[in-house]
Amino acid sequence: MTDVLPLKVRELTVRFAGLTALDAIGFTVAPGTVHAVIGPNGAGKSTCFNVLSGVYRATEGSVHLGDQELTGLPPHRIAGLGVARIFQNLALPPRTTVADSLLLGRHRLTRSGFLAAGLRLPSAVREEREHRERVREIAEFVGIADQLDTPTGALPYGQQKLAELARALCMEPRVLLLDEPVAGMTADERRRTAAVIAGVRDSLGISIVLVEHDMGVVMRLADEVTVLDFGRRIAGGSPDRVQNDPAVIQAYLGAPADDDTEGEATA
Ligand SMILES: Nc1ncnc2c1ncn2[C@@H]1O[C@H](COP(=O)(O)OP(=O)(O)OP(=O)(O)O)[C@@H](O)[C@H]1O
């Protein structure tokens, strides 16, 4: 694995035709930690992810990985610098086997050129064997090694999501951006996926930025949480600290935390 560097977001602002989706937000993802970005619907979480991965351009502010500025780079350059993203919706080609899908994830690490691979030169054959071995290791790590020859579309939903995680790991990333990784999963799949994510941090030392609505998963997994509401950062810190923060409770419930409404009293 390559060095893991801090991911620094500073004064990040994104405006869409009069609407400020992100308003000068900042946070730092410490190397080898899980940093959750949470907030009610429309808070700006996806916008933040889209800037981190290069899909959206920041109106103002910056994103750095170590000393390298990511702001304004296209998605493939950001991915090339070791920031891998997993989308909320399934993105693997359904008829391709898990093994070949994961191999595709290693594309940017492939040294042999197109011609060498096409001519089956010994160097290219050796390289492909090494990549396939690494694919197997990663599949074992994620717990899908017995599915390597299965088309991804034939896997249960939870395993398809794990295959996507495995494909992102195949890029040997420094930072993983996980967009609602447990959405749509059964309780069992959620537990298993959360355990794999914790393993990615603890065993591989990769930093993870997590957008997730499942608060149980966020509170169990995150080392630090940034809370957004209407594009602003309203709180940040350890999971314990943010879940007791009155501004966070108010943002989620839409009413002041200590506001004993009559509705509750008569319920
Ligand atoms: N491409 C866009 N063009 C215009 N407005 C946008 C665009 N993308 C997001 N927005 C707006 O920016 C605000 C933040 O949206 P965003 O999707 O980032 O929130 P979110 O926290 O991810 O919400 P959810 O939890 O519902 O996914 C919203 O008001 C949304 O309508």
The ligand as a Tripos MOL2 file, in Angstrom:
@<TRIPOS>MOLECULE
LIG
   31    33     1     0     0
SMALL
NO_CHARGES

@<TRIPOS>ATOM
      1 N1        -26.3570   19.6210   -9.9930 N.pl3     1 LIG1
      2 C1        -27.1110   20.3910   -9.1950 C.ar      1 LIG1
      3 N2        -27.7550   21.4860   -9.6790 N.ar      1 LIG1
      4 C2        -28.5040   22.2700   -8.8760 C.ar      1 LIG1
      5 N3        -28.6740   22.0350   -7.5640 N.ar      1 LIG1
      6 C3        -28.0780   20.9640   -7.0240 C.ar      1 LIG1
      7 C4        -27.2700   20.0780   -7.7970 C.ar      1 LIG1
      8 N4        -26.7890   19.0880   -6.9860 N.ar      1 LIG1
      9 C5        -27.2970   19.3490   -5.7550 C.ar      1 LIG1
     10 N5        -28.0660   20.4700   -5.7850 N.ar      1 LIG1
     11 C6        -28.7470   21.0770   -4.6390 C.3       1 LIG1
     12 O1        -27.7910   21.2730   -3.6200 O.3       1 LIG1
     13 C7        -28.3630   21.0100   -2.3360 C.3       1 LIG1
     14 C8        -27.5500   19.9220   -1.6440 C.3       1 LIG1
     15 O2        -27.8400   18.6800   -2.2960 O.3       1 LIG1
     16 P1        -27.0480   17.3190   -2.0070 P.3       1 LIG1
     17 O3        -27.5680   16.3270   -2.9830 O.co2     1 LIG1
     18 O4        -25.6060   17.5840   -1.9740 O.co2     1 LIG1
     19 O5        -27.5750   16.9810   -0.5400 O.3       1 LIG1
     20 P2        -27.4470   15.6000    0.2610 P.3       1 LIG1
     21 O6        -27.0410   15.9830    1.6510 O.co2     1 LIG1
     22 O7        -26.5890   14.6600   -0.4550 O.co2     1 LIG1
     23 O8        -28.9430   15.1000    0.2730 O.3       1 LIG1
     24 P3        -29.5310   13.5630    0.3110 P.3       1 LIG1
     25 O9        -29.2530   13.0410    1.6740 O.co2     1 LIG1
     26 O10       -30.9950   13.7840    0.0740 O.co2     1 LIG1
     27 O11       -28.8450   12.8000   -0.7880 O.co2     1 LIG1
     28 C9        -29.8130   20.6330   -2.5640 C.3       1 LIG1
     29 O12       -30.6040   21.7820   -2.3750 O.3       1 LIG1
     30 C10       -29.8260   20.1780   -4.0170 C.3       1 LIG1
     31 O13       -31.0850   20.3950   -4.6030 O.3       1 LIG1
@<TRIPOS>BOND
     1     1     2 1
     2     2     3 ar
     3     2     7 ar
     4     3     4 ar
     5     4     5 ar
     6     5     6 ar
     7     6     7 ar
     8     6    10 ar
     9     7     8 ar
    10     8     9 ar
    11     9    10 ar
    12    10    11 1
    13    11    12 1
    14    11    30 1
    15    12    13 1
    16    13    14 1
    17    13    28 1
    18    14    15 1
    19    15    16 1
    20    16    17 2
    21    16    18 1
    22    16    19 1
    23    19    20 1
    24    20    21 2
    25    20    22 1
    26    20    23 1
    27    23    24 1
    28    24    25 2
    29    24    26 1
    30    24    27 1
    31    28    29 1
    32    28    30 1
    33    30    31 1
@<TRIPOS>SUBSTRUCTURE
     1 LIG1         1 GROUP 0 **** ****
